[in-house]
Amino acid sequence: MSTTVGILGGGQLARMLALSGAPLGLRFLVMDTVADACAAQFVPLLQADYTDQHALAEFASKVDVVTFDFENVPAESGQWLASQRPVFPSPRALAVAQDRLAEKTLFNELGIATPRFSAVLSRADLERALCDIGTPCILKTRRLGYDGKGQFRLKSEADADAAWAALGGQAETVGLILEGFVAFQRELSVVAVRGRDGEFRAWPITQNWHHHGILSASLAPANCSEALSATALQHAKSVADALQYVGVFALELFERDGELLANEMAPRVHNSGHWTIEGAECSQFENHLRAVLGLPLGSTDARGLSCMLNWVGELPDARGALSIAGLHWHDYGKSPREGRKVGHATCVGDSMAALRRQLEEAGRRLGREAQVAPVLAALG
């Protein structure tokens, strides 16, 4: 193919999209605000602000289709690009996923349960929402927050002043939402893809663990009943169809006493789907490209059991792990920084026992026993 895919955002997701598209003969151009975007180590880069009209015009002139590696692109920029080139997911889908209030409202309209929530525009709104929802609860920005950023947990009403001091200044700019705290047993995600023709496919349900608000590990397939899996997949399909979504997305879910509550949707390839690169017949990255280009979707069947371990802040020393059969290493080419996702590793085994052995060895050799411990506990 001589098709050029334009990606707004040049981080590790754009990098992995480009790597997965190379065997398909695709070309790429990324647009990012920084010169050292890690995707630019492999892909041509147009460095500019996402609101720069001249840069957007240049970008559009050089690509055949546009997609995203993060969801916080200004809505106006996405809408303008959609007037020049096909843009997937659509600006409407992006706008809903950018706003936690719009997102949760859509979930409820589709009959998908969520934690209780209320819009907060003022200090008085916060007081009313606290009376209605109760504590513990979480005050969040409606837009721009990710990986635990833009959030404040209230253990009691006495925390209201501190919460408002932390986030109240953003009430008029990005909006706030108060959400009831969910005492969930585990977090699950559905990573799914919908094609231009409406075909819907999903990878096996994934179980996730977080540390300080950032994904630490993902296990797939998660140990779920057929009924729970069917409900999760139906929720994802309902959202995708309602938005006429095209591409890969993730629906994050809380499981509480056998009930599923929708947390949020990520309108892009997702960290909890990284395991699909080695652990599925067709990865989330390749299938996203297939979807936005109108190509047939690939199989989302798992090749075995997989566990993705996220490297945050700095990479472990790979030498101790590269000899482990079934372990696959990904270095994003980023400089170390606290809270920064700099790479991941995925273990793939043909049995639970094989995956357990790989994780135990990886944890020991990399000094990450604490990181793999909850996954080993889930494996039983």
HELIX and SHEET records of a PDB file:
HELIX    1   1 GLN A   12  GLY A   21  1                                  10    
HELIX    2   2 ALA A   22  LEU A   24  5                                   3    
HELIX    3   3 CYS A   38  GLN A   41  5                                   4    
HELIX    4   4 GLN A   53  SER A   61  1                                   9    
HELIX    5   5 ALA A   75  ALA A   82  1                                   8    
HELIX    6   6 PRO A   91  GLN A   98  1                                   8    
HELIX    7   7 ARG A  100  GLU A  109  1                                  10    
HELIX    8   8 ARG A  123  ILE A  133  1                                  11    
HELIX    9   9 GLU A  157  ASP A  159  5                                   3    
HELIX   10  10 ALA A  160  LEU A  167  1                                   8    
HELIX   11  11 GLY A  168  GLN A  170  5                                   3    
HELIX   12  12 GLU A  226  ALA A  242  1                                  17    
HELIX   13  13 ASN A  271  GLY A  273  5                                   3    
HELIX   14  14 THR A  276  GLY A  279  1                                   4    
HELIX   15  15 GLN A  284  VAL A  292  1                                   9    
HELIX   16  16 ALA A  318  GLY A  320  5                                   3    
HELIX   17  17 MET A  352  LEU A  366  1                                  15    
HELIX   18  18 GLU A  369  LEU A  379  1                                  11    
SHEET    1   A 4 LEU A  45  GLN A  47  0                                        
SHEET    2   A 4 ARG A  27  ASP A  32  1                                        
SHEET    3   A 4 THR A   4  LEU A   8  1                                        
SHEET    4   A 4 VAL A  65  PHE A  68  1                                        
SHEET    1   B 4 PHE A 117  VAL A 120  0                                        
SHEET    2   B 4 LEU A 176  GLY A 180 -1                                        
SHEET    3   B 4 CYS A 137  THR A 141 -1                                        
SHEET    4   B 4 GLN A 151  LEU A 154 -1                                        
SHEET    1   C 7 PHE A 200  ALA A 202  0                                        
SHEET    2   C 7 ARG A 186  ARG A 194 -1                                        
SHEET    3   C 7 THR A 206  HIS A 211 -1                                        
SHEET    4   C 7 ILE A 214  ALA A 220 -1                                        
SHEET    5   C 7 LEU A 305  VAL A 312 -1                                        
SHEET    6   C 7 LYS A 341  GLY A 349 -1                                        
SHEET    7   C 7 LEU A 327  ASP A 331 -1                                        
SHEET    1   D 4 PHE A 200  ALA A 202  0                                        
SHEET    2   D 4 ARG A 186  ARG A 194 -1                                        
SHEET    3   D 4 GLY A 247  ARG A 256 -1                                        
SHEET    4   D 4 GLU A 259  ALA A 266 -1                                        
END                                                                             
